[in-house]
Amino acid sequence: MERQAVVLMPYAEETAARTKALAARLDSLQGKTIGIINNGWNCMNVTTDEIRRLLVSDYGVADVIEKKTTASLKLPKPELEDMARRADAVICGMGN
């Protein structure tokens, strides 16, 4: 089955939220692959480690994929496309 995913990035110059439909909500996290986009902001490394631990221990997530960038740069398009192909859902966060 071909995966159809939409990754929405929270910056003003993009209008993806207005032009693309959101992906269907997952029925469960059990056995799923979850992506995390870590922009390195303040405590995001600590936050990412804790999110990963909870997803696996409490929700039965099979795998967590992490992509790193800096707070001042977008995640490069090839990295976004890889995440969309591999992950069932993605957490995009700022570690404030």
N, CA, C and O of each residue as an XYZ file, in Angstrom:
384
protein
N       0.849     -1.164      0.000
C       0.000      0.000      0.000
C       0.902      1.237      0.000
O       1.824      1.330      0.810
N       0.647      2.161     -0.879
C       1.423      3.391     -0.944
C       1.029      4.328      0.183
O      -0.153      4.544      0.449
N       2.018      4.867      0.827
C       1.810      5.772      1.955
C       1.549      7.176      1.448
O       2.278      7.666      0.585
N       0.529      7.825      1.965
C       0.254      9.215      1.637
C       0.384     10.012      2.920
O      -0.367      9.812      3.876
N       1.334     10.905      2.924
C       1.581     11.669      4.145
C       1.708     13.146      3.818
O       2.135     13.531      2.730
N       1.333     13.945      4.772
C       1.516     15.388      4.679
C       2.306     15.798      5.901
O       1.902     15.526      7.031
N       3.424     16.448      5.680
C       4.215     16.971      6.780
C       4.046     18.482      6.761
O       4.423     19.147      5.796
N       3.481     19.014      7.829
C       3.250     20.456      7.913
C       4.359     21.079      8.750
O       4.638     20.625      9.860
N       4.983     22.111      8.220
C       6.051     22.793      8.924
C       5.542     24.161      9.365
O       4.901     24.868      8.588
N       5.829     24.534     10.617
C       5.241     25.763     11.173
C       6.050     27.029     10.901
O       6.575     27.634     11.836
N       6.158     27.434      9.651
C       6.760     28.736      9.394
C       5.876     29.524      8.451
O       5.175     28.959      7.611
N       5.918     30.821      8.601
C       4.948     31.719      7.979
C       4.929     31.656      6.459
O       3.859     31.783      5.863
N       6.069     31.465      5.814
C       6.068     31.519      4.347
C       5.390     30.325      3.693
O       5.115     30.362      2.494
N       5.121     29.290      4.432
C       4.443     28.116      3.890
C       2.944     28.199      4.177
O       2.542     28.682      5.236
N       2.131     27.740      3.256
C       0.683     27.731      3.476
C       0.119     26.321      3.314
O      -1.044     26.153      2.945
N       0.944     25.309      3.589
C       0.518     23.921      3.415
C      -0.738     23.600      4.215
O      -1.579     22.826      3.758
N      -0.874     24.178      5.391
C      -2.044     23.876      6.231
C      -3.340     24.308      5.559
O      -4.396     23.730      5.819
N      -3.271     25.303      4.711
C      -4.482     25.792      4.042
C      -4.754     25.086      2.722
O      -5.882     25.113      2.231
N      -3.743     24.458      2.143
C      -3.910     23.883      0.807
C      -3.916     22.359      0.783
O      -4.264     21.773     -0.241
N      -3.542     21.700      1.873
C      -3.476     20.239      1.888
C      -4.331     19.681      3.012
O      -4.433     20.262      4.092
N      -4.932     18.555      2.733
C      -5.731     17.883      3.759
C      -4.800     17.202      4.756
O      -3.721     16.734      4.391
N      -5.217     17.152      5.999
C      -4.432     16.463      7.013
C      -4.553     14.962      6.835
O      -5.562     14.464      6.337
N      -3.518     14.247      7.243
C      -3.551     12.787      7.200
C      -4.579     12.283      8.211
O      -4.877     12.956      9.198
N      -5.104     11.115      7.959
C      -6.068     10.510      8.890
C      -5.395     10.244     10.233
O      -4.210      9.915     10.290
N      -6.157     10.387     11.302
C      -5.652     10.127     12.656
C      -5.365      8.634     12.800
O      -6.144      7.801     12.339
N      -4.245      8.300     13.441
C      -3.917      6.896     13.695
C      -4.882      6.319     14.716
O      -5.271      7.003     15.663
N      -5.270      5.065     14.529
C      -6.152      4.423     15.494
C      -5.405      4.012     16.754
O      -6.008      3.879     17.819
N      -4.096      3.808     16.639
C      -3.264      3.399     17.762
C      -1.808      3.689     17.419
O      -1.460      3.788     16.242
N      -0.965      3.822     18.415
C       0.470      3.964     18.192
C       1.180      2.617     18.245
O       2.345      2.513     17.859
N       0.493      1.593     18.716
C       1.055      0.249     18.849
C       1.642     -0.228     17.527
O       0.943     -0.291     16.516
N       2.941     -0.567     17.540
C       3.603     -1.110     16.364
C       3.941     -0.097     15.288
O       4.461     -0.476     14.238
N       3.666      1.161     15.510
C       3.887      2.201     14.491
C       5.311      2.750     14.569
O       6.023      2.546     15.552
N       5.702      3.447     13.511
C       6.964      4.174     13.455
C       6.630      5.651     13.576
O       5.834      6.185     12.803
N       7.246      6.305     14.555
C       6.988      7.716     14.811
C       8.261      8.506     14.530
O       9.349      8.122     14.959
N       8.117      9.599     13.813
C       9.244     10.479     13.531
C       9.247     11.664     14.471
O       8.196     12.150     14.889
N      10.444     12.122     14.798
C      10.597     13.332     15.596
C      11.554     14.252     14.853
O      12.658     13.844     14.493
N      11.135     15.487     14.625
C      12.020     16.489     14.047
C      12.552     17.333     15.197
O      11.810     18.070     15.847
N      13.850     17.207     15.430
C      14.533     17.878     16.536
C      15.272     19.086     15.969
O      16.245     18.940     15.229
N      14.801     20.273     16.321
C      15.436     21.483     15.802
C      16.515     22.039     16.732
O      17.001     23.149     16.520
N      16.892     21.271     17.763
C      17.979     21.655     18.641
C      17.692     22.838     19.550
O      18.608     23.364     20.183
N      16.451     23.261     19.626
C      16.090     24.435     20.420
C      16.112     24.089     21.903
O      15.450     23.142     22.329
N      16.866     24.848     22.693
C      16.997     24.691     24.145
C      17.027     23.231     24.585
O      18.036     22.562     24.359
N      15.996     22.717     25.190
C      15.984     21.371     25.774
C      15.444     20.295     24.835
O      15.060     19.222     25.301
N      15.405     20.547     23.541
C      14.785     19.574     22.635
C      15.474     18.215     22.678
O      14.804     17.195     22.512
N      16.790     18.163     22.894
C      17.455     16.861     22.982
C      16.948     16.057     24.173
O      16.721     14.852     24.055
N      16.771     16.708     25.312
C      16.228     16.038     26.497
C      14.776     15.654     26.254
O      14.359     14.542     26.579
N      14.014     16.569     25.685
C      12.605     16.318     25.395
C      12.450     15.144     24.433
O      11.600     14.277     24.638
N      13.265     15.116     23.389
C      13.207     14.032     22.407
C      13.495     12.683     23.055
O      12.805     11.703     22.774
N      14.501     12.624     23.912
C      14.827     11.366     24.596
C      13.647     10.877     25.438
O      13.339      9.686     25.457
N      12.989     11.810     26.134
C      11.856     11.438     26.979
C      10.648     11.016     26.132
O       9.965     10.047     26.464
N      10.388     11.733     25.057
C       9.288     11.354     24.152
C       9.535      9.962     23.588
O       8.624      9.136     23.547
N      10.769      9.699     23.151
C      11.124      8.374     22.610
C      10.869      7.288     23.664
O      10.256      6.264     23.363
N      11.335      7.510     24.888
C      11.170      6.524     25.949
C       9.692      6.232     26.197
O       9.292      5.071     26.289
N       8.881      7.288     26.304
C       7.450      7.110     26.565
C       6.720      6.441     25.401
O       5.861      5.586     25.616
N       7.053      6.823     24.182
C       6.395      6.211     23.023
C       6.618      4.709     22.994
O       5.693      3.950     22.703
N       7.830      4.275     23.291
C       8.143      2.847     23.256
C       7.575      2.132     24.482
O       6.919      1.100     24.342
N       7.819      2.670     25.688
C       7.415      1.961     26.909
C       5.914      2.014     27.184
O       5.332      1.025     27.631
N       5.286      3.151     26.921
C       3.873      3.302     27.281
C       2.898      3.090     26.122
O       1.732      2.764     26.347
N       3.359      3.269     24.900
C       2.446      3.215     23.752
C       2.782      2.121     22.744
O       2.079      1.974     21.744
N       3.848      1.347     22.990
C       4.172      0.219     22.133
C       4.652      0.577     20.742
O       4.510     -0.217     19.812
N       5.214      1.757     20.588
C       5.746      2.173     19.289
C       6.909      1.249     18.914
O       7.760      0.946     19.750
N       6.941      0.810     17.670
C       7.972     -0.114     17.206
C       9.306      0.584     16.944
O      10.365      0.015     17.211
N       9.264      1.813     16.423
C      10.498      2.504     16.078
C      10.272      4.006     16.143
O       9.174      4.493     15.872
N      11.316      4.731     16.502
C      11.292      6.189     16.512
C      12.443      6.670     15.644
O      13.599      6.315     15.872
N      12.113      7.480     14.648
C      13.104      8.060     13.743
C      13.294      9.518     14.131
O      12.319     10.256     14.271
N      14.528      9.931     14.305
C      14.792     11.330     14.649
C      15.609     11.987     13.544
O      16.616     11.442     13.091
N      15.172     13.140     13.125
C      15.910     13.975     12.164
C      16.282     15.254     12.885
O      15.454     15.849     13.575
N      17.530     15.679     12.726
C      18.001     16.878     13.419
C      18.288     18.004     12.432
O      18.773     17.792     11.321
N      17.969     19.196     12.887
C      18.283     20.415     12.157
C      18.622     21.475     13.198
O      18.751     21.153     14.379
N      18.765     22.704     12.794
C      18.980     23.777     13.764
C      17.731     24.642     13.791
O      16.915     24.610     12.869
N      17.594     25.412     14.855
C      16.407     26.247     15.023
C      16.268     27.282     13.912
O      15.170     27.785     13.673
N      17.354     27.605     13.237
C      17.300     28.641     12.209
C      17.124     28.090     10.793
O      16.986     28.864      9.845
N      17.127     26.770     10.638
C      17.022     26.168      9.305
C      15.868     25.182      9.213
O      15.530     24.502     10.181
N      15.276     25.120      8.036
C      14.268     24.103      7.751
C      14.972     22.756      7.620
O      16.163     22.699      7.315
N      14.247     21.695      7.848
C      14.762     20.369      7.561
C      14.854     20.249      6.043
O      13.879     20.551      5.354
N      15.989     19.821      5.498
C      16.124     19.720      4.043
C      15.050     18.808      3.434
O      14.629     17.826      4.045
N      14.625     19.150      2.237
C      13.546     18.422      1.566
C      13.789     16.909      1.494
O      12.855     16.147      1.744
N      15.005     16.436      1.164
C      15.214     14.978      1.143
C      14.963     14.325      2.505
O      14.471     13.199      2.576
N      15.303     15.038      3.586
C      15.051     14.514      4.930
C      13.559     14.474      5.232
O      13.070     13.512      5.823
N      12.832     15.516      4.829
C      11.380     15.534      5.005
C      10.726     14.391      4.230
O       9.844     13.704      4.745
N      11.166     14.197      2.991
C      10.597     13.128      2.163
C      10.891     11.751      2.757
O      10.036     10.866      2.722
N      12.098     11.567      3.302
C      12.441     10.304      3.953
C      11.535     10.066      5.156
O      11.035      8.960      5.363
N      11.333     11.110      5.938
C      10.460     11.003      7.117
C       9.030     10.655      6.687
O       8.389      9.806      7.308
N       8.536     11.291      5.650
C       7.173     11.022      5.167
C       7.036      9.581      4.680
O       5.986      8.964      4.866
N       8.078      9.041      4.065
C       8.040      7.654      3.580
C       8.058      6.647      4.723
O       7.365      5.631      4.670
N       8.842      6.925      5.746
C       9.109      5.924      6.777
C       8.216      6.002      8.014
O       7.984      4.985      8.667
N       7.718      7.178      8.341
C       6.990      7.347      9.601
C       5.472      7.306      9.402
O       4.949      7.773      8.390
N       4.788      6.743     10.381
C       3.323      6.742     10.380
C       2.777      8.075     10.884
O       1.681      8.489     10.507
N       3.553      8.744     11.741
C       3.203     10.065     12.264
C       4.496     10.773     12.649
O       5.512     10.125     12.904
N       4.458     12.113     12.692
C       5.662     12.877     12.997
C       5.351     13.926     14.054
O       4.326     14.605     14.001
N       6.260     14.042     15.012
C       6.208     15.084     16.033
C       7.243     16.128     15.644
O       8.421     15.812     15.479
N       6.811     17.342     15.503
C       7.714     18.446     15.170
C       7.699     19.382     16.359
O       6.656     19.946     16.690
N       8.837     19.557     17.007
C       8.780     20.303     18.244
C       9.877     21.308     18.453
O      10.899     21.318     17.766
N       9.630     22.151     19.425
C      10.615     23.096     19.924
C      10.774     22.789     21.401
O       9.783     22.723     22.128
N      11.997     22.602     21.851
C      12.233     22.169     23.218
C      12.307     23.295     24.230
O      13.279     23.386     24.980
N      11.317     24.140     24.266
C      11.349     25.244     25.231
C      11.064     24.765     26.628
O      11.051     25.564     27.564
